[in-house]
Amino acid sequence: MPATVLKGIFHKITVGTYTLLGASKYSISGLERSVLDASEYGTGIDIFEFGSANGGTISISDVMYDPTDSTGQVLINSACLNASKFGSGGLRFYVNSTSYWTVSSGGYMLVTKAHNVESERNGLAKCNFEAKVSGMAMVLV
């Protein structure tokens, strides 16, 4: 059975019910579980135990900067400025027309980087955003 191919043309990012206009790239770093050193004197090979997990970091990059986008870009900028959290479904990262990644119920996404604008003389103005997943892992819905 062949793998399911997910074409980027069907992807999108939404902020609540609004599409993040101009978005062209996102990455979700995924869950990372820490390990704790449980070694003691006389141990020849280190012994580790599982610690807590880090929900990961979300990067949204190469977004065409649109200061008139009063929905998506402004909502993300506002969340960072006002230390607001996006709960489950607040930010959605679609992989096709119906399925999307979001933080699991009870968790949050904290926008840690916004208002970042890059521009080139012979290019389009772009902006980037970053968010930290907190309390729960990202899930595919």
N, C-alpha and C positions, 0 to 999 in steps of 0.2 A: 504494500500500500504506500503510495507516494506521500511525501510531507505536504501539509497545507501551506501554500505560498501566500504571504500577506503583502500585498502591493501597497506602497506608500500613498498612492493616489487616493485610496479609500480611507486613509487616516485623517483624524482631525483632533483638535483639543477644544474642549468646551469649559467655560467658567459658568457654573450653574446651567442656565438654559441658553447662554450666549456662546457662539463660536468665537474662539480667539482668532481674529483676523490677521492674516499675513504670516501665520506660523508655518514653518517648513521643516523643523527638526526638533525632536525631543529624545531624551534618553532617561531611563529609569535604572539606577544603579543596582537595585535589588536588595534583598535581605542579606545582612552580614552578621553572623553570630560570632561573638568574641570568645576567646578561650582564656582560661585562668590557669596560671602555673601553680600546680599543686605538689610540686617537687619538695623534697626535704633533704636534709644533710644525708649523704651517703647514697643518694640516688644516682645511678650511673647514666640513666636515660631520663630526660624530663618527662613528667607526668602532667597531663592537662585535663581540665574539666571544662564543660561548656559554661559560659557566662550568659549575659543578656544579649539580645539581638538588636541590631540597628536597622531600622526600617528602610534606610537608603536615602539617596538624594535624587531629585528630579531636576534635570536641566532642560530648559526650553531655549533653543538658540535659533539664530537666523530668522527672527521674526521681523517682518517689514514694519518699521516704526510708523505708527499712525496716531498722532496726538488727538485726532478726532474720533478715534474708536472709543466711544464713551461706555462701551460694555466690557469686552474682554480685557484689553490692555489696561484700562483705567481701574477695573476691579482688582486685577492682580497688583498693580502699583499701590492701590489703596490698602490692600491687605498687608503689604509689607510696611507701609508708612504707619498704619494704625495697629500693627501687631494683631491682626485678625487671623483666625484659623479657618481653613477649608476642611469641613468634615467629609464623610463618605458621599461621593457624588458631586462634591463641590468643584473639583477639578477632575475632568475625565479625559483619558488619553485613548482614543478609539483606534482599534486595530483593523476594523472593517466597519460596515454600515450599522452593526448592532452591538458588537462586543467592545468593551473598554476596560482599561485599568483605572482603578481608583483605590483610595485607602479603605481598608475594611472598617465596618461599623465600630465605633468607639475610638477610632484613631483620627489623626488630623494631619494636614499638610500645612506647614508653616513656611510662608514665602520669606526667604532670607536674602534675596537679591532682586532688585527691581530698579527702575529708572536708569537702566544702563543703555545708552544710545551710542552707536558707532556709525560713522558716516565717512564716505570717501568721495573725492571730487568726481570720479567717474563711476559711481555706484549708487545703490539705494541705501537709505538710512535703515539701519537694523537695530533691534534691541534684544536683550536676553533676560531670562528670569531663572531663578533657582528656588527650590523648595526642599524642605527636610521632612521626611515622613516620620511621624511620632505616634507612639502608643500601639500601633497595629501595623501589619504588613500590607503591601499593595496586593490587590486581588483582581482577577479577571472576571468581569461580570457579563 
